[in-house]
Amino acid sequence: MTHREKHQQIDQLRAFQGIHEGKRDHWLEQLQQVAAKRGNTFEVLMEAVKHCSLGEVSEVFYRTGGAYRRNM
C-alpha cells in the first residue's frame, strides 16, 4: 500500500465515522451488552457494521471477551 493509498483509507474511515457518529456509540454498546451475556451477537453485529468500523467492533469483542479464539 502506498503512502497515498494509506491516507485515502484514513480519510474514508474518518468520513464514515463522521456520517455514523450519532448511531455508532449505540450499536457498539448493544454489541458489548450481548457479547458480555455470551448471547448470539450475529443480529446486533449485522446492524453494528453499518455504523461502526471493523476496528471499533473488534475492540468491543476484545474488551468484552479477550482475544479471539477459533473453535477447533
N, C-alpha and C positions, 0 to 999 in steps of 0.2 A: 504494500500500500504506500503510495506516495504521500509526501507531506500535504499536498493539496487535497488529496482524497480524504486524508485523516481529518483535516479541518472542515471539509464539506460534511463528513459524517457527524462531527461535533455540532456543527451549525444546524443540521437536520434534527438531531436529538434535542437541542435546545428549543427549536421551533415546535417540535412535537410536544415537549414538556410544557411549553407556554400555552399551546392550544388546549391541553387537557389538564391544566393546573387546577381547575375547580373540582374535577372528579377524581384526580389521581389519589389524593390522601384517603378519600372514602374507600376506594377499591383496594388500596394497599391494606387499610385497616380491616376490611372484610376478609381479605385473604389471610391475614395474620390470625384473625379470630378462628376461622375454620381450620387452619393448619394447627393452631395451638390445641384445638379439641380433637386433633387427629381425624377430622372429618374428610369427606370427599371434596377435594379442592377444585375438581375439574370445572364445575359450573362457574364458580367465582373466578377462577383463573381465566376462563374464556372471555369474561367481561373485563377483567382487570387488564388484560393485554391490549385492549382497545384504548386504554388511557395511560398505561404505565410502560416504561421501558423494560427490557429484559434484565438489565442490571438492578432496577428497583424491585422487580418481582423476585429475582434471585436473592437479593438481600433480605427480603421478608422471610423467605424459606430458610435461609441460613440462620438468621437471628432466632427464628421460631424453633427450628429443629436441628440445628447444627449442619454439618457437612452432608451433602447429598450422597446417598449410598444406593446403588442399584441392587435390586433383589436378584439373587442368584438362583 
